[in-house]
Amino acid sequence: MQTLPATALAAARSFAEEALAPASRRAYRADWNHYMDWCEAHALAPLPAPPEQVSAYLASMATTHGRATIERRLVTIGQAHKLAGHPWVRAHPAIRATLRGLFRRHGIPTRKAAALGVAETRRLVAICDGFAGLRDRALFLVAFAGALRRSELAAVRAGDVAFGPDGLRLFLPASKGDQEREGTIVAIPSGEHAATCPVQALRRWMTAAPTEGFVFRAIRADGTVCEAGLHPDSIGRIVKKRAVEAGLSAGPRERLSAHGFRAGFITEAYRAGARDAAIMEHSRHRDLKTMHGYVRRAKLLANHPGRDLGL
């Protein structure tokens, strides 16, 4: 029986890793390191791990980590078993029962991104002054109107933007829902008001800081625009900083983040009567259930049974 060359196996592993978005790879790597540290502290071998060992690891995070993190770390352990050729049964009774009891007794609800709708986006834009304000105004308005993720904003290059008489078209070479990198085009129409028009805001920024590379870049204290594009994490920090300046606050179990623009667009589009298919096409959602998670929050007050009761 012939064995595969080491170079071919290494190339296959490399391509398999590239199947995940960079942010996902960082999260899974951090998850695996956390599990390895726990195993080392308890003198246990990480692979293969019996169900009881995995259950004990999950239980160790009961009061310190949220549901999403615990579930993702379980996925990470499962993937490591599969890649190493070890048997893996996520539905094993020991694991399933531990998770059920853990979330029932100590479950920490996931903090979702607070929706940054039209009102919040206007408040953010209103406090963006000066040269950096030109960039941030374009960043926020394009993020909202395009329902873009941080990684998608960070990857925008000048050659990906095409202005037209009624708006602009933005080519996204890759995104979370386009792991094969086929690319997709997002259309952003011109706004009704000059102060909040995403097309005008982006045109002003690209005129003030012309480039053939990344559109959204860091700005030094002396006003110099860097060549390197903003990191997705930097975009998140900019949003949080401006949110504090604008006096914005998040709701219960919510957090202010750049993802709020995406959540805000979906929420506002639903309230305006847009159909599910149209919203999903623009937001590039493949899963209706995921998109409906935003819609459910939009319904909390809009369709509340307690409205018009005379209070």
N, C-alpha and C positions, 0 to 999 in steps of 0.2 A: 504493500500500500504506500503510495507516494505521499509525502508531506509537502505542505505549501511553503514556498520560500519565505524567510523572515521578513524580507522587504515588502512582499505582497501583503502579509498579515499586518505589518505596520501601517501600510497605506490604507488598508481597509479600516483599521481602528481610527485613523486620522479622519477619514471621510465620515465614519459613524459619529465622531465627536462633532463634526461640522454640521450634522443634521439638526443640532440644537442651536438656538439663538445664543449669542455670547452671554447675555444675562442669565439664561437658563444654565449654561455651562458653569458659570461662576457660582450659582446657587447650589448646584449638585455637587460641585467640588467642595464647597464649604460644608455641605451636609455630610459628605463622606468623611471629611476630616474630623467633624464633630463625633461621628459614630466611631471612628478609629480611636480617638482619644478616650472615649468611654470604655471601649473594649480593653485598651491598654491599662486604664485605671483599675479594671476588674480582672486583669490577667486572663482575658478571653481572646480567642482567635476570631477575627472579624468574618472570615469565610472558611468553610460554610457555617452558617449560624443556625442552630436549631430554633424552632418557633418560640420556645420559652425564652431564649436569649433575646430575640428580637422584641418580644413582649416586655421583658424587663427594661430594655432600652427605651421603648416608647413610654413606659410608666415613669421613667426617670424625668421626663419632660412635662409631666402632667400639670404642674403648677407654674411652670416657667415659660412655656411656649404655646403659641396659638395653634388652632386646628390645622390651618393651611401648612404651617411649617412641619408639624408632626406627620401629616399625610405625605408631604413631599419627601421627607427623610425616609419614610417607609418605601416610597417609590424608588429612591436612590439605592437603598439596600437591595431591593428586588432586582434592579437593573444590574447591579454589581454581581449578584448571584448568576443571573442569566448569561452575562458576558463571560464569566469564568466557567460556565458549563455546569454549575451546581443546580440542583432542583430547587424550585421556589414556588410556594403555594401561599399567596397573599391571603386567601380565604381560609387558611388553617384556623380551626376553632380557637386556639390559644391567642392568636393575633387578633382575630375578629372580636372575640369577647373582651379582650383588654381594651381595644379601641372604643368599643361601645360603652364600657363602664367608665373609661377615662373621660370621654367627652360628656357623659352624663353627670359625673361628679365635679370635674375640674375644668370642663371645656371653656377655653377663653375665646370668645367670639372674634372672628377676623375683623380687623379694622379696614374698612373699604375706603376707597378714595372718595372724598366729598365731591359731589358734582359741582363743577364751576360753570354755571350757566351764563346766559346773556348778562344778567345783572352783575354777577361776580366778575365776569370778564371785563365789563365796562369799568368797574371800580379799579381793577388791576391796571388797565390801560391808562386810566386817568392820572395815575401817579407816576407814570413812566416819563421822566423828563431827561433832557440832555442827550448826548450821543449814545450812551448805553440804553437810554430809554427808547431810542429808535429801534434798536435790536430787540429789546424785550417786548415792545409793542407788536412788532412783526411776529415774533416768536409765539406770543400768546394768541394772537388773532388767527394765525395760520394753524396753530395747534387745535384751536376750537373749531374753526370752520372745516378743517380737514379731518377732524376726529383722529388726530395722529398720536401715536405712541412716542415716548421719549427717544427711543432708538431710531425711529423713522425721522424725527426732526433733526437729530444729530447727523444723520447720513445725507441730508439734502445738499446737493451741489448746484452750482450756478447752471450747469448744463441740464439739470433736471427740471428747470422751471421754464415754462413757456407762457408769456402773457398774451392775452387776447382781448378783443373788444368787450367781452362780457365777463371776463374773469381770468383765471389762470388754470393751467394744467400742471400737475406735479407728478413726475415720474418717481416711483418708489422702487429702487432696484431690488430690495428685499424687505420683508417684514415678518412678524411672528406667524402670520397665516400663509406666508409664501416662502416656505423653507427651501423650495427647489430653485429659488431665485429667478423665477420667470419674469418678475417685475409686474407692476400694476400702475395705472394712471388714476390719480385722484383729481377730480375737478372741484375748484373752489370759485363760486360766483362772486361778483363784486357786491360789496355791502351797500345798504341803503344810506348810510351816513358816513361822511368822509372821515370822521374821527375814529370810527371802528371798522372801516373797510379793510379786510385782510389783504386784498390785492394792492391797494394803495400803500398800506403799511409795509408790505414786503418790497414793493418797488422803491419806496423811499430809502429803506435800509440798504438794498443792493446798490442804489445810486451813491449813497454816502460811504459805503464800504465795498467798492467793486472787487470782484474776485472771480477766478475761474475754478476755484476749489469749493470748499465747504462754505455754505451760506451763513450759518450761525456759528460764530467764533468767539473766543474769549477776548476781552478788552482789558489791556493793562491799565494801571493807575494813571499813566501819562496819556491815555487815549489811543495808544497804538493797538491796532487789531491784529491778533495773532493769526498765523496761517492755519494752524491746526483747528479742527472743528471742536465744538463743545462736546464734552463727554455726556452721555445720557444722565449720569448722576449730577453733573453740573447744572443741567437744565432743571432737575428737580430742586436743587438748592436755590436757583434763581427764583423759581416759582414760590418757594416757601418764604424767601426774603421779601419779595414784593407783596406777598399775602399779608405778612406782618405789617408792612408799611401801609397797606390799604385797609388794615383793621378787619380783615376777614377771619372768621372762625369756623371750625368744622362742627358738625352735629355729633350726637352721641355715637361712639364706636366708629367714628370716621376720622380721616386724616387729610390734611391739605397736601396735594401732590400734583405733579404735572399730568398724571393720568386723569385728574379731575376735569380737564378740558374735554377729553374723549367721553367721559361719563356725562359731562354737561351737554355736549352736542346731542348724544342719544336721548337724554332726558328731554331737552327742548324740542327735538324733532318729533318725539312721541306726542308731547303735549300739543304740538302744532298740527297733529293729525297725519303725520307721515306713516306709511305702511311699513310693516316689518321688513318686507323684501327690499324696499328702497333704503331703509336705514342700514340693513346688513350689507348691502352692496357698497354703500359709501364707507361704512366703518370697517369693511373687510372681515366681518365676523363669519365664521363657518358654522358655528353652533348657535342655534336659535335659543337654547336654554341659557347660554352665557349672556347673550344680548338681552334676554328678558329679565336678567338680574338687575340691569339698569332700569328697565321699564317698570318693574315692580316698585322700585323706590319712587319713581315719578308718580305712581298711582296713590301713594300713601295719603296725600292730602287732596289731590285732584279729584279722585273718585271716592272720597271718604263718605261712609254712610251717615256720619254725624253732621254733614253739611246741611244748611237750610232747615235746621231744627228749631230755630228761633232763639238760640242762646245769645 
